[in-house]
């Protein structure tokens, strides 16, 4: 279970577990889910922060399997958005998980 820090801007720390990492299809799923909430989402990897509604931005993070992501949310539905996005990443975006054959 990732750590979700409860503050004015909730943050969660998650690990990418799907085999292909945060590629185009996974990024599109993340963006679609992020856009369904009344919240502003950012994602950080290795000091680089991008908007959670930018497919290209997410892909630029080059987050492969095992990468650590920091997901931040603010706005009226921030806690709900964060929980849903954490679940999406933790379940491998509905794709094959790293280490599966």
C-alpha positions as CSV (number, residue, x, y, z in Angstrom):
1,X,0.0,0.0,0.0
2,X,1.5,3.4,-0.9
3,X,1.9,6.1,1.5
4,X,-0.8,8.8,1.1
5,X,0.2,12.0,3.0
6,X,-2.9,13.9,4.1
7,X,-2.2,17.6,3.8
8,X,-3.6,20.5,1.9
9,X,-2.2,18.8,-1.2
10,X,-2.5,15.0,-0.8
11,X,0.5,13.1,-2.1
12,X,1.0,9.4,-2.8
13,X,4.2,7.5,-3.5
14,X,3.7,4.5,-5.9
15,X,5.8,2.1,-7.9
16,X,5.1,1.3,-11.6
17,X,4.4,-2.4,-11.8
18,X,3.4,-3.1,-15.3
19,X,5.8,-4.6,-17.8
20,X,5.9,-1.7,-20.3
21,X,5.9,1.1,-17.7
22,X,4.2,4.5,-18.3
23,X,4.0,4.2,-22.1
24,X,1.4,5.8,-24.4
25,X,-1.6,3.6,-23.6
26,X,-0.9,3.6,-19.8
27,X,-0.5,7.4,-19.9
28,X,-3.8,7.8,-21.8
29,X,-5.6,5.7,-19.1
30,X,-4.0,7.9,-16.4
31,X,-5.0,11.1,-18.1
32,X,-8.6,9.9,-18.8
33,X,-9.0,9.0,-15.1
34,X,-7.4,12.2,-13.9
35,X,-9.6,14.3,-16.1
36,X,-12.7,12.7,-14.6
37,X,-12.2,14.4,-11.2
38,X,-12.4,18.0,-10.2
39,X,-8.8,18.1,-9.2
40,X,-5.4,19.3,-10.4
41,X,-2.9,16.4,-10.6
42,X,0.8,16.4,-10.9
43,X,3.2,13.5,-11.2
44,X,6.9,13.6,-10.3
45,X,9.7,11.2,-11.1
46,X,13.4,11.9,-10.3
47,X,12.7,15.6,-9.7
48,X,10.8,16.2,-12.9
49,X,7.2,17.2,-12.5
50,X,4.5,17.1,-15.1
51,X,0.8,17.7,-15.3
52,X,-1.4,14.6,-14.8
53,X,-3.5,15.4,-17.7
54,X,-0.7,15.5,-20.3
55,X,-0.1,12.3,-22.1
56,X,3.2,13.6,-23.6
57,X,4.3,14.9,-20.2
58,X,3.7,11.6,-18.5
59,X,5.6,9.7,-21.3
60,X,8.5,12.2,-20.9
61,X,9.0,10.9,-17.4
62,X,10.3,7.6,-18.9
63,X,8.9,5.7,-16.0
64,X,9.7,2.1,-16.6
65,X,8.9,-0.9,-14.3
66,X,10.1,-0.3,-10.8
67,X,10.1,3.5,-11.2
68,X,8.8,5.5,-8.2
69,X,6.2,8.2,-8.9
70,X,4.9,10.9,-6.6
71,X,1.3,11.8,-7.4
72,X,0.0,15.0,-6.0
73,X,-3.6,16.3,-6.1
74,X,-5.4,19.5,-5.2
75,X,-9.0,20.6,-5.6
76,X,-12.5,19.6,-4.5
77,X,-12.1,15.9,-5.4
78,X,-8.3,15.5,-4.7
79,X,-8.5,12.6,-2.2
80,X,-10.8,10.6,-4.5
81,X,-8.7,11.3,-7.5
82,X,-5.5,10.3,-5.7
83,X,-7.0,7.1,-4.5
84,X,-8.3,6.2,-8.0
85,X,-4.9,7.0,-9.7
86,X,-3.0,5.1,-7.1
87,X,-5.2,2.1,-7.7
88,X,-4.7,2.4,-11.5
89,X,-0.9,2.4,-11.1
90,X,-0.8,-0.3,-8.5
91,X,-2.9,-2.6,-10.7
92,X,-0.5,-2.1,-13.7
93,X,-3.0,0.0,-15.7
94,X,-4.9,-3.3,-16.4
95,X,-1.8,-4.7,-18.2
96,X,0.7,-7.5,-17.8
97,X,2.7,-6.9,-14.7
98,X,6.5,-6.9,-14.7
99,X,7.9,-10.3,-13.9
100,X,4.9,-12.2,-15.3
101,X,5.6,-14.5,-18.2
